[in-house]
Amino acid sequence: MTTQLPAERAGDWRRTGNELLRLLDAKGTGLVITIDEIRAVDRTEISQLAADVQHFIRDGLPIGLIFAGLPSAVSDLLNEGVATFLRRADRINLHEAAIAEVTASYSELISQEGIGISPTSSTRQPKPSRGIPS
């Protein structure tokens, strides 16, 4: 796992995380770790992070973990045997946006910038997204 901790502390993330979370808890707050595009993340590191977070949760520490990625990447991750608690986690599946929704959104954003766009271009631009939210 890549951290900005001094070398002598980098290997003991669980202890450091535990200390940090206890300090945050005492102040009435917590920590949320977010990971975007999970398909590009090292699976060994994800597994270790998930195991550590599971221990923090068992200890009642204030931590949250949010992964974002395409549904197929999430399924792949869960099928690789990462921590069991991830399989029980709440999942929010963002719907595929209709091309008409994407077209309207692009047109609105472009017009807000004072740029003109032809109807042909405004309908052609969203097609590469295949309705995947970005």
VENGI-V839551 format. One record per residue. RES is the residue in three letters. D_CENTER is the distance of its C-alpha to the mean C-alpha in whole Angstrom. Layout:
RES|D_CENTER ; RES|D_CENTER
This chain:
MET|16 ; THR|17 ; THR|18 ; GLN|20 ; LEU|22 ; PRO|26 ; ALA|27 ; GLU|29 ; ARG|26 ; ALA|23 ; GLY|24 ; ASP|24 ; TRP|20 ; ARG|21 ; ARG|24 ; THR|22 ; GLY|19 ; ASN|22 ; GLU|24 ; LEU|21 ; LEU|20 ; ARG|24 ; LEU|24 ; LEU|22 ; ASP|23 ; ALA|26 ; LYS|25 ; GLY|24 ; THR|20 ; GLY|17 ; LEU|14 ; VAL|10 ; ILE|8 ; THR|5 ; ILE|4 ; ASP|4 ; GLU|7 ; ILE|7 ; ARG|11 ; ALA|11 ; VAL|11 ; ASP|14 ; ARG|14 ; THR|17 ; GLU|15 ; ILE|12 ; SER|15 ; GLN|16 ; LEU|13 ; ALA|13 ; ALA|17 ; ASP|17 ; VAL|15 ; GLN|17 ; HIS|20 ; PHE|19 ; ILE|18 ; ARG|22 ; ASP|23 ; GLY|22 ; LEU|20 ; PRO|18 ; ILE|14 ; GLY|11 ; LEU|8 ; ILE|5 ; PHE|3 ; ALA|3 ; GLY|7 ; LEU|10 ; PRO|12 ; SER|14 ; ALA|12 ; VAL|10 ; SER|14 ; ASP|15 ; LEU|13 ; LEU|14 ; ASN|18 ; GLU|18 ; GLY|19 ; VAL|16 ; ALA|17 ; THR|18 ; PHE|16 ; LEU|13 ; ARG|15 ; ARG|16 ; ALA|13 ; ASP|13 ; ARG|11 ; ILE|11 ; ASN|12 ; LEU|13 ; HIS|16 ; GLU|17 ; ALA|19 ; ALA|23 ; ILE|24 ; ALA|26 ; GLU|24 ; VAL|22 ; THR|26 ; ALA|26 ; SER|23 ; TYR|24 ; SER|28 ; GLU|27 ; LEU|25 ; ILE|27 ; SER|30 ; GLN|29 ; GLU|29 ; GLY|33 ; ILE|33 ; GLY|34 ; ILE|33 ; SER|35 ; PRO|34 ; THR|34 ; SER|32 ; SER|30 ; THR|30 ; ARG|29 ; GLN|26 ; PRO|23 ; LYS|25 ; PRO|23 ; SER|19 ; ARG|21 ; GLY|19 ; ILE|15 ; PRO|14 ; SER|13
